[in-house]
């Protein structure tokens, strides 16, 4: 489809309403710039970066693309003042916030001309984000990888509920990795999609090759949501998960689970490639991912499949 335009493409000044999720240890400047250069919106994931590393990635991304890109900022992370100062200093124009109260930083960012999007897992939080003044929300269903909402609402149910509750642009996430799931999200009420897992296994993803290979070898049922006493997270079952499962079955305390998780589990698995002891965060859609592609190939494949199916179903 040529000359496509909707509220999401206009908001970000992009060609296709395809957003790459800001994923820890996967989405550095190489992936973000590649997605943006392909016509989508690339996102640098600040969650795994110290402030000085984030600044380096922003600077390199600006050198690699002249198209819009954004930064994802988990609001519960430390050094938030420094991170926001860097975003303003580097003139980042788009910020996706998550894992925290959007009321804390939305006004600060918008006063400086920055477009703000907040990631939510429920209608309740979508309404709070809209009230805080964000420009759009990402509604993420329970199929998604990484940290999940406690409501356990699936994308199929969540998107229509959020669409009916808010007036600002809505982006769907969770279980989306193809043109047909993108079209389904549009039918449900979304105006764009955020894709994580499929970009996590892209050539430009900074994830370890071991992790990428484990993803494309995964099957239905290989992921599970665990650590619900702390922050629910969807990951691939491995030896680390079995330790968590055993601890939860015998009634381990939050403190014991927190000690078992430690501070490096996701880096150990995703970035360093330890498939036994690492936290292998990925979505349910991983079962459908069978090859490693470039970010540009992913954007093209998703958009072309979306267009062909939409034309065939809505002639």
C-alpha positions in Angstrom: 0.0 0.0 0.0 1.3 3.4 -1.0 0.9 6.7 0.8 -0.5 5.0 3.9 -1.3 7.5 6.7 -3.1 7.3 10.1 -2.7 8.9 13.5 0.3 6.8 14.5 2.3 7.5 11.3 1.5 11.2 11.6 2.4 11.3 15.3 5.9 9.9 14.7 6.4 11.0 11.1 7.0 7.5 9.9 6.1 5.5 6.8 4.6 2.4 8.4 2.8 2.1 11.8 5.3 -0.6 12.9 7.2 0.1 16.1 10.1 -1.9 17.4 9.8 -2.6 21.1 12.5 -1.2 23.5 13.9 -4.5 24.8 16.6 -5.0 27.4 19.9 -6.3 25.9 18.4 -6.5 22.4 17.6 -3.0 21.2 20.6 -0.8 20.9 21.4 1.8 18.2 22.0 -0.7 15.4 18.5 -2.2 15.7 16.7 1.1 16.3 18.4 2.8 13.3 17.8 -0.2 11.0 14.1 -0.2 11.8 13.8 3.5 11.4 15.7 3.4 8.1 13.2 0.7 6.9 10.2 3.0 7.5 9.1 1.9 11.0 10.0 3.5 14.4 13.1 2.1 16.0 13.4 2.3 19.8 16.5 2.2 21.9 15.9 0.2 25.1 17.3 2.2 28.0 16.4 -0.4 30.5 19.7 -2.3 30.2 21.9 0.9 29.9 23.7 3.1 32.3 23.1 6.8 31.5 26.5 7.2 29.7 25.9 4.1 27.6 22.4 5.4 26.7 23.9 8.7 25.6 26.4 6.8 23.4 23.7 4.8 21.7 21.6 7.9 21.1 24.5 9.6 19.4 25.3 6.6 17.3 21.7 6.2 16.3 21.6 9.8 15.1 24.6 9.2 13.0 23.1 6.0 11.5 19.7 7.4 10.6 18.1 10.7 9.7 14.6 9.3 10.4 12.7 9.5 13.7 13.6 7.1 16.5 12.8 6.9 20.1 14.0 5.8 23.5 12.1 3.4 25.9 12.5 4.4 29.5 11.3 2.1 32.4 10.3 4.6 35.0 11.1 2.5 38.0 14.8 2.3 37.1 17.4 4.4 39.1 19.2 7.6 37.9 16.0 8.8 36.2 17.0 12.4 36.5 20.3 11.7 34.5 18.5 9.7 31.9 15.9 12.4 31.3 18.6 15.1 31.2 20.4 13.1 28.5 17.3 12.6 26.4 16.7 16.4 26.5 20.3 17.2 25.8 20.5 14.9 22.9 17.2 16.2 21.5 15.4 12.9 21.4 12.0 13.6 20.0 10.1 10.5 21.0 10.0 8.7 24.4 8.2 5.5 25.3 7.8 5.2 29.1 6.9 2.0 30.9 7.0 0.3 34.3 5.9 3.2 36.4 3.6 6.2 36.8 3.3 8.2 33.6 2.4 11.3 35.7 5.9 11.6 36.9 7.7 12.7 33.7 5.1 13.2 31.0 4.6 16.9 31.6 8.4 17.4 31.9 9.0 15.8 28.5 6.0 17.4 26.7 7.0 20.9 27.9 10.3 20.3 26.0 8.5 19.3 22.7 8.9 15.5 23.2 6.2 13.1 22.1 5.4 10.7 24.9 3.9 7.2 24.7 3.2 5.0 27.7 3.0 1.2 27.8 0.1 -0.3 29.7 -1.4 -3.7 30.5 -5.0 -2.6 31.5 -7.8 -0.2 30.8 -7.1 1.3 34.2 -3.6 2.3 33.4 -4.5 3.4 29.9 -6.9 5.9 31.3 -4.3 7.1 33.8 -1.8 7.5 31.0 -4.3 9.5 28.9 -5.1 11.7 32.0 -1.3 12.3 32.4 -1.2 13.8 29.0 0.6 11.2 26.9 0.2 11.3 23.1 -0.5 7.6 22.7 -0.5 4.3 24.6 0.8 0.9 23.8 -1.6 -1.7 25.2 0.4 -4.9 25.7 -1.3 -8.2 26.1 -0.2 -11.2 28.3 1.4 -13.0 25.4 4.3 -10.5 25.4 7.8 -11.4 26.5 9.6 -9.8 29.4 7.8 -8.1 32.3 4.0 -8.5 32.1 0.9 -6.9 33.7 -0.6 -8.6 36.7 -4.1 -8.6 35.1 -3.2 -11.4 32.7 -5.4 -9.9 30.0 -4.6 -11.2 26.5 -4.2 -8.9 23.5 -7.4 -10.2 21.9 -9.4 -8.9 24.9 -7.2 -5.9 25.9 -7.1 -4.0 22.7 -10.9 -3.6 22.2 -11.4 -2.7 25.9 -8.7 0.0 25.7 -9.9 1.3 22.4 -13.4 1.9 23.8 -11.9 3.6 26.9 -9.5 6.2 25.4 -9.5 8.7 22.6 -5.8 9.0 21.9 -3.9 6.8 19.4 -3.6 3.1 20.4 -0.7 0.8 19.6 -1.1 -3.0 20.1 1.6 -5.2 21.5 1.8 -8.8 22.7 1.9 -11.8 20.3 2.3 -9.7 17.2 5.0 -10.7 14.8 3.4 -10.8 11.3 1.2 -9.0 8.9 -1.8 -11.1 9.8 -1.5 -10.4 13.5 -1.0 -6.7 12.6 -4.3 -6.7 10.6 -6.0 -8.5 13.5 -4.8 -5.8 15.9 -6.2 -3.1 13.5 -9.6 -4.9 13.4 -9.6 -4.9 17.2 -9.0 -1.1 17.3 -5.3 -0.5 17.2 -3.7 2.1 14.8 -0.3 0.6 14.9 1.7 -2.4 16.4 4.7 -2.7 18.6 6.8 -5.8 17.8 9.3 -7.2 20.2 10.2 -10.9 19.8 10.6 -10.9 16.1 13.0 -8.0 16.2 14.8 -9.7 19.1 16.0 -12.3 16.7 17.0 -9.9 13.9 20.5 -9.6 12.6 20.9 -6.2 14.2 19.6 -7.2 17.6 22.4 -7.0 20.2 21.2 -10.3 21.8 23.6 -13.2 21.9 23.6 -15.7 19.0 22.8 -18.5 21.5 19.7 -16.7 22.6 18.6 -16.0 19.0 19.1 -19.7 18.1 17.1 -20.8 21.2 14.2 -18.6 20.2 14.0 -19.9 16.6 14.1 -23.5 17.9 11.3 -22.9 20.4 7.9 -24.4 20.2 4.4 -23.7 21.5 4.4 -23.9 25.3 8.1 -23.2 25.8 7.5 -19.9 27.4 5.9 -19.3 30.8 5.0 -16.3 33.1 6.8 -16.7 36.5 8.0 -14.7 39.5 4.5 -13.3 40.0 5.4 -12.4 43.6 8.0 -10.0 42.3 7.3 -8.7 38.9 5.7 -11.2 36.5 8.0 -12.0 33.6 7.5 -14.3 30.5 10.6 -16.3 29.7 11.7 -19.6 28.1 11.7 -22.6 30.5 15.3 -23.6 31.4 17.3 -24.6 34.5 16.9 -21.2 36.0 13.2 -21.3 35.6 13.1 -24.8 37.2 14.9 -23.4 40.3 12.3 -20.6 40.4 9.5 -23.1 40.0 10.8 -25.3 42.8 11.2 -22.3 45.1 7.7 -21.1 44.4 6.2 -24.5 45.0 7.7 -24.7 48.5 6.4 -21.2 49.3 9.6 -19.2 49.1 9.5 -15.7 50.3 9.8 -12.6 48.1 13.3 -12.1 49.6 14.4 -15.6 48.7 13.0 -15.2 45.1 14.7 -11.8 44.8 18.0 -13.4 45.8 17.6 -16.2 43.4 16.8 -13.7 40.6 19.8 -11.5 41.4 20.8 -8.5 39.3 22.3 -10.1 36.2 19.9 -12.8 35.1 18.6 -11.2 32.0 22.0 -10.0 30.9 23.4 -13.5 31.6 20.9 -15.1 29.3 20.0 -12.6 26.6 23.3 -10.7 26.2 25.9 -13.3 27.3 24.1 -16.4 26.0 24.0 -18.6 29.0 20.9 -20.7 28.2 20.9 -22.6 31.5 21.3 -19.9 34.2 20.1 -16.8 32.3 16.6 -15.3 32.3 15.5 -15.8 28.7 12.8 -13.2 28.2 10.7 -13.6 25.1 7.0 -13.7 24.0 4.7 -16.6 23.1 5.1 -15.6 19.4 8.6 -17.0 19.6 7.1 -20.4 18.6 6.3 -18.9 15.1 9.8 -17.5 14.6 11.9 -19.8 12.6 14.7 -17.7 11.0 17.0 -14.7 11.7 16.3 -11.8 9.3 17.5 -8.2 9.0 15.3 -5.6 10.5 14.5 -4.2 7.0 13.4 -7.7 5.9 11.1 -7.9 8.9 9.5 -4.5 8.3 9.0 -5.3 4.7 7.5 -8.8 5.4 5.1 -7.6 8.0 3.9 -4.7 5.9 3.5 -6.6 2.7 1.6 -9.5 4.3 -0.6 -6.9 6.1 -1.4 -5.2 2.8 -2.1 -8.3 0.9 -4.4 -9.8 3.5 -6.2 -6.5 4.0 -6.8 -6.2 0.3 -8.1 -9.8 0.0 -10.4 -9.5 3.0 -11.6 -6.0 2.4 -11.6 -5.6 -1.4 
